[in-house]
Amino acid sequence: MNIVSPDFVKQKKVLLRFDIDVPIKNGKVVEDFRLKAGLPTLKLCLENAAQVILMGHVGRPVREDPQFSVAPIYEWLITQGFQEVLESKKLIYVLKKGKMKQIWIMQRN
């Protein structure tokens, strides 16, 4: 496994495997330890990479099912200071924080 460093991601497009499979109840993240653990790596990528796409899953979706939506993760990131740029209820969520680059969150359906 590679260690992520500023030089490693400098001006690259980064597909970041982010552990977003966290407990969700009533559409809200109830335990955010895994999400908080990934924030330093996400911040490093946003500050140094040309583009960042988050990849992860919620639960074990077999088909489209609202209980496996990444929307609660999107909402949690907003509580962490990221700003909504574009929201698509179907597939893609886009966020940014301050002058940092945008984050694209892809949802598997």
mmCIF file of the C-alpha atoms, coordinates in Angstrom:
data_MODEL
# 
_entry.id   MODEL 
# 
loop_
_atom_site.group_PDB 
_atom_site.id 
_atom_site.type_symbol 
_atom_site.label_atom_id 
_atom_site.label_alt_id 
_atom_site.label_comp_id 
_atom_site.label_asym_id 
_atom_site.label_entity_id 
_atom_site.label_seq_id 
_atom_site.pdbx_PDB_ins_code 
_atom_site.Cartn_x 
_atom_site.Cartn_y 
_atom_site.Cartn_z 
_atom_site.occupancy 
_atom_site.B_iso_or_equiv 
_atom_site.pdbx_formal_charge 
_atom_site.auth_seq_id 
_atom_site.auth_comp_id 
_atom_site.auth_asym_id 
_atom_site.auth_atom_id 
_atom_site.pdbx_PDB_model_num 
ATOM 1   C CA . MET A 1 1   ? 0.000   0.000  0.000   1.00 0.00 ? 1   MET A CA 1 
ATOM 2   C CA . ASN A 1 2   ? 1.272   3.468  -0.867  1.00 0.00 ? 2   ASN A CA 1 
ATOM 3   C CA . ILE A 1 3   ? 1.470   6.197  1.727   1.00 0.00 ? 3   ILE A CA 1 
ATOM 4   C CA . VAL A 1 4   ? -0.338  9.285  0.526   1.00 0.00 ? 4   VAL A CA 1 
ATOM 5   C CA . SER A 1 5   ? 1.910   12.325 0.505   1.00 0.00 ? 5   SER A CA 1 
ATOM 6   C CA . PRO A 1 6   ? 1.606   15.748 -1.120  1.00 0.00 ? 6   PRO A CA 1 
ATOM 7   C CA . ASP A 1 7   ? 4.199   14.786 -3.752  1.00 0.00 ? 7   ASP A CA 1 
ATOM 8   C CA . PHE A 1 8   ? 2.432   11.488 -4.496  1.00 0.00 ? 8   PHE A CA 1 
ATOM 9   C CA . VAL A 1 9   ? -0.870  13.188 -5.429  1.00 0.00 ? 9   VAL A CA 1 
ATOM 10  C CA . LYS A 1 10  ? 0.468   16.511 -6.742  1.00 0.00 ? 10  LYS A CA 1 
ATOM 11  C CA . GLN A 1 11  ? -1.648  17.652 -9.717  1.00 0.00 ? 11  GLN A CA 1 
ATOM 12  C CA . LYS A 1 12  ? -3.082  14.152 -10.272 1.00 0.00 ? 12  LYS A CA 1 
ATOM 13  C CA . LYS A 1 13  ? -6.669  12.981 -10.514 1.00 0.00 ? 13  LYS A CA 1 
ATOM 14  C CA . VAL A 1 14  ? -7.211  10.960 -7.343  1.00 0.00 ? 14  VAL A CA 1 
ATOM 15  C CA . LEU A 1 15  ? -9.778  8.190  -6.905  1.00 0.00 ? 15  LEU A CA 1 
ATOM 16  C CA . LEU A 1 16  ? -9.872  7.862  -3.125  1.00 0.00 ? 16  LEU A CA 1 
ATOM 17  C CA . ARG A 1 17  ? -11.340 4.742  -1.526  1.00 0.00 ? 17  ARG A CA 1 
ATOM 18  C CA . PHE A 1 18  ? -13.029 6.285  1.501   1.00 0.00 ? 18  PHE A CA 1 
ATOM 19  C CA . ASP A 1 19  ? -14.587 4.175  4.252   1.00 0.00 ? 19  ASP A CA 1 
ATOM 20  C CA . ILE A 1 20  ? -18.129 5.543  4.265   1.00 0.00 ? 20  ILE A CA 1 
ATOM 21  C CA . ASP A 1 21  ? -19.835 2.326  5.416   1.00 0.00 ? 21  ASP A CA 1 
ATOM 22  C CA . VAL A 1 22  ? -20.908 3.739  8.766   1.00 0.00 ? 22  VAL A CA 1 
ATOM 23  C CA . PRO A 1 23  ? -24.040 3.189  10.865  1.00 0.00 ? 23  PRO A CA 1 
ATOM 24  C CA . ILE A 1 24  ? -26.958 5.278  9.589   1.00 0.00 ? 24  ILE A CA 1 
ATOM 25  C CA . LYS A 1 25  ? -30.312 5.600  11.314  1.00 0.00 ? 25  LYS A CA 1 
ATOM 26  C CA . ASN A 1 26  ? -33.260 7.644  10.056  1.00 0.00 ? 26  ASN A CA 1 
ATOM 27  C CA . GLY A 1 27  ? -31.074 9.117  7.312   1.00 0.00 ? 27  GLY A CA 1 
ATOM 28  C CA . LYS A 1 28  ? -28.391 10.415 9.711   1.00 0.00 ? 28  LYS A CA 1 
ATOM 29  C CA . VAL A 1 29  ? -24.868 9.175  10.449  1.00 0.00 ? 29  VAL A CA 1 
ATOM 30  C CA . VAL A 1 30  ? -24.918 7.870  14.040  1.00 0.00 ? 30  VAL A CA 1 
ATOM 31  C CA . GLU A 1 31  ? -21.219 6.885  14.355  1.00 0.00 ? 31  GLU A CA 1 
ATOM 32  C CA . ASP A 1 32  ? -18.673 8.961  12.435  1.00 0.00 ? 32  ASP A CA 1 
ATOM 33  C CA . PHE A 1 33  ? -15.347 7.505  13.665  1.00 0.00 ? 33  PHE A CA 1 
ATOM 34  C CA . ARG A 1 34  ? -14.427 6.070  10.234  1.00 0.00 ? 34  ARG A CA 1 
ATOM 35  C CA . LEU A 1 35  ? -15.385 9.275  8.462   1.00 0.00 ? 35  LEU A CA 1 
ATOM 36  C CA . LYS A 1 36  ? -13.309 11.430 10.825  1.00 0.00 ? 36  LYS A CA 1 
ATOM 37  C CA . ALA A 1 37  ? -10.359 9.055  10.443  1.00 0.00 ? 37  ALA A CA 1 
ATOM 38  C CA . GLY A 1 38  ? -10.349 9.670  6.676   1.00 0.00 ? 38  GLY A CA 1 
ATOM 39  C CA . LEU A 1 39  ? -10.542 13.468 6.819   1.00 0.00 ? 39  LEU A CA 1 
ATOM 40  C CA . PRO A 1 40  ? -6.757  14.102 7.025   1.00 0.00 ? 40  PRO A CA 1 
ATOM 41  C CA . THR A 1 41  ? -6.162  12.054 3.854   1.00 0.00 ? 41  THR A CA 1 
ATOM 42  C CA . LEU A 1 42  ? -9.092  13.732 2.116   1.00 0.00 ? 42  LEU A CA 1 
ATOM 43  C CA . LYS A 1 43  ? -7.769  17.180 3.091   1.00 0.00 ? 43  LYS A CA 1 
ATOM 44  C CA . LEU A 1 44  ? -4.263  16.321 1.845   1.00 0.00 ? 44  LEU A CA 1 
ATOM 45  C CA . CYS A 1 45  ? -5.698  15.194 -1.499  1.00 0.00 ? 45  CYS A CA 1 
ATOM 46  C CA . LEU A 1 46  ? -7.890  18.277 -1.821  1.00 0.00 ? 46  LEU A CA 1 
ATOM 47  C CA . GLU A 1 47  ? -4.957  20.581 -1.140  1.00 0.00 ? 47  GLU A CA 1 
ATOM 48  C CA . ASN A 1 48  ? -2.583  18.883 -3.599  1.00 0.00 ? 48  ASN A CA 1 
ATOM 49  C CA . ALA A 1 49  ? -4.415  16.834 -6.234  1.00 0.00 ? 49  ALA A CA 1 
ATOM 50  C CA . ALA A 1 50  ? -5.959  18.206 -9.420  1.00 0.00 ? 50  ALA A CA 1 
ATOM 51  C CA . GLN A 1 51  ? -9.262  16.401 -8.781  1.00 0.00 ? 51  GLN A CA 1 
ATOM 52  C CA . VAL A 1 52  ? -10.652 14.119 -6.051  1.00 0.00 ? 52  VAL A CA 1 
ATOM 53  C CA . ILE A 1 53  ? -13.343 11.478 -6.464  1.00 0.00 ? 53  ILE A CA 1 
ATOM 54  C CA . LEU A 1 54  ? -14.492 9.559  -3.382  1.00 0.00 ? 54  LEU A CA 1 
ATOM 55  C CA . MET A 1 55  ? -15.386 5.926  -3.813  1.00 0.00 ? 55  MET A CA 1 
ATOM 56  C CA . GLY A 1 56  ? -17.079 3.873  -1.140  1.00 0.00 ? 56  GLY A CA 1 
ATOM 57  C CA . HIS A 1 57  ? -20.270 2.094  -0.248  1.00 0.00 ? 57  HIS A CA 1 
ATOM 58  C CA . VAL A 1 58  ? -22.946 2.161  2.406   1.00 0.00 ? 58  VAL A CA 1 
ATOM 59  C CA . GLY A 1 59  ? -24.105 -1.323 3.360   1.00 0.00 ? 59  GLY A CA 1 
ATOM 60  C CA . ARG A 1 60  ? -24.225 -4.081 0.766   1.00 0.00 ? 60  ARG A CA 1 
ATOM 61  C CA . PRO A 1 61  ? -26.519 -2.815 -1.991  1.00 0.00 ? 61  PRO A CA 1 
ATOM 62  C CA . VAL A 1 62  ? -27.723 -5.347 -4.539  1.00 0.00 ? 62  VAL A CA 1 
ATOM 63  C CA . ARG A 1 63  ? -30.111 -2.978 -6.298  1.00 0.00 ? 63  ARG A CA 1 
ATOM 64  C CA . GLU A 1 64  ? -31.202 0.615  -5.857  1.00 0.00 ? 64  GLU A CA 1 
ATOM 65  C CA . ASP A 1 65  ? -32.399 1.010  -2.286  1.00 0.00 ? 65  ASP A CA 1 
ATOM 66  C CA . PRO A 1 66  ? -32.714 4.342  -0.419  1.00 0.00 ? 66  PRO A CA 1 
ATOM 67  C CA . GLN A 1 67  ? -31.327 2.812  2.793   1.00 0.00 ? 67  GLN A CA 1 
ATOM 68  C CA . PHE A 1 68  ? -27.948 2.449  1.058   1.00 0.00 ? 68  PHE A CA 1 
ATOM 69  C CA . SER A 1 69  ? -27.824 6.041  -0.209  1.00 0.00 ? 69  SER A CA 1 
ATOM 70  C CA . VAL A 1 70  ? -24.671 8.124  0.230   1.00 0.00 ? 70  VAL A CA 1 
ATOM 71  C CA . ALA A 1 71  ? -26.879 11.151 0.990   1.00 0.00 ? 71  ALA A CA 1 
ATOM 72  C CA . PRO A 1 72  ? -26.260 10.912 4.786   1.00 0.00 ? 72  PRO A CA 1 
ATOM 73  C CA . ILE A 1 73  ? -22.500 10.931 4.125   1.00 0.00 ? 73  ILE A CA 1 
ATOM 74  C CA . TYR A 1 74  ? -22.968 13.991 1.922   1.00 0.00 ? 74  TYR A CA 1 
ATOM 75  C CA . GLU A 1 75  ? -24.944 15.690 4.719   1.00 0.00 ? 75  GLU A CA 1 
ATOM 76  C CA . TRP A 1 76  ? -22.283 14.736 7.287   1.00 0.00 ? 76  TRP A CA 1 
ATOM 77  C CA . LEU A 1 77  ? -19.543 16.302 5.140   1.00 0.00 ? 77  LEU A CA 1 
ATOM 78  C CA . ILE A 1 78  ? -21.597 19.508 5.037   1.00 0.00 ? 78  ILE A CA 1 
ATOM 79  C CA . THR A 1 79  ? -21.567 19.519 8.878   1.00 0.00 ? 79  THR A CA 1 
ATOM 80  C CA . GLN A 1 80  ? -17.764 19.320 8.649   1.00 0.00 ? 80  GLN A CA 1 
ATOM 81  C CA . GLY A 1 81  ? -17.592 22.596 6.727   1.00 0.00 ? 81  GLY A CA 1 
ATOM 82  C CA . PHE A 1 82  ? -17.849 21.389 3.138   1.00 0.00 ? 82  PHE A CA 1 
ATOM 83  C CA . GLN A 1 83  ? -20.215 23.360 0.919   1.00 0.00 ? 83  GLN A CA 1 
ATOM 84  C CA . GLU A 1 84  ? -22.757 22.016 -1.512  1.00 0.00 ? 84  GLU A CA 1 
ATOM 85  C CA . VAL A 1 85  ? -21.773 22.646 -5.118  1.00 0.00 ? 85  VAL A CA 1 
ATOM 86  C CA . LEU A 1 86  ? -24.111 20.307 -6.956  1.00 0.00 ? 86  LEU A CA 1 
ATOM 87  C CA . GLU A 1 87  ? -26.512 17.678 -5.738  1.00 0.00 ? 87  GLU A CA 1 
ATOM 88  C CA . SER A 1 88  ? -28.030 14.931 -7.773  1.00 0.00 ? 88  SER A CA 1 
ATOM 89  C CA . LYS A 1 89  ? -30.431 12.731 -5.851  1.00 0.00 ? 89  LYS A CA 1 
ATOM 90  C CA . LYS A 1 90  ? -29.621 9.891  -8.210  1.00 0.00 ? 90  LYS A CA 1 
ATOM 91  C CA . LEU A 1 91  ? -25.889 9.426  -8.645  1.00 0.00 ? 91  LEU A CA 1 
ATOM 92  C CA . ILE A 1 92  ? -23.392 12.203 -7.949  1.00 0.00 ? 92  ILE A CA 1 
ATOM 93  C CA . TYR A 1 93  ? -22.858 14.586 -5.065  1.00 0.00 ? 93  TYR A CA 1 
ATOM 94  C CA . VAL A 1 94  ? -20.307 17.410 -5.331  1.00 0.00 ? 94  VAL A CA 1 
ATOM 95  C CA . LEU A 1 95  ? -18.894 19.331 -2.362  1.00 0.00 ? 95  LEU A CA 1 
ATOM 96  C CA . LYS A 1 96  ? -16.071 21.748 -1.653  1.00 0.00 ? 96  LYS A CA 1 
ATOM 97  C CA . LYS A 1 97  ? -14.517 23.362 1.397   1.00 0.00 ? 97  LYS A CA 1 
ATOM 98  C CA . GLY A 1 98  ? -13.331 26.957 1.189   1.00 0.00 ? 98  GLY A CA 1 
ATOM 99  C CA . LYS A 1 99  ? -10.956 27.401 -1.719  1.00 0.00 ? 99  LYS A CA 1 
ATOM 100 C CA . MET A 1 100 ? -10.197 23.694 -1.917  1.00 0.00 ? 100 MET A CA 1 
ATOM 101 C CA . LYS A 1 101 ? -11.033 21.672 -4.984  1.00 0.00 ? 101 LYS A CA 1 
ATOM 102 C CA . GLN A 1 102 ? -14.355 19.929 -5.369  1.00 0.00 ? 102 GLN A CA 1 
ATOM 103 C CA . ILE A 1 103 ? -15.031 16.411 -4.099  1.00 0.00 ? 103 ILE A CA 1 
ATOM 104 C CA . TRP A 1 104 ? -17.154 14.130 -6.248  1.00 0.00 ? 104 TRP A CA 1 
ATOM 105 C CA . ILE A 1 105 ? -19.006 11.351 -4.413  1.00 0.00 ? 105 ILE A CA 1 
ATOM 106 C CA . MET A 1 106 ? -20.315 8.615  -6.668  1.00 0.00 ? 106 MET A CA 1 
ATOM 107 C CA . GLN A 1 107 ? -23.221 6.441  -5.616  1.00 0.00 ? 107 GLN A CA 1 
ATOM 108 C CA . ARG A 1 108 ? -23.577 2.891  -6.890  1.00 0.00 ? 108 ARG A CA 1 
ATOM 109 C CA . ASN A 1 109 ? -27.159 2.030  -7.830  1.00 0.00 ? 109 ASN A CA 1 
# 
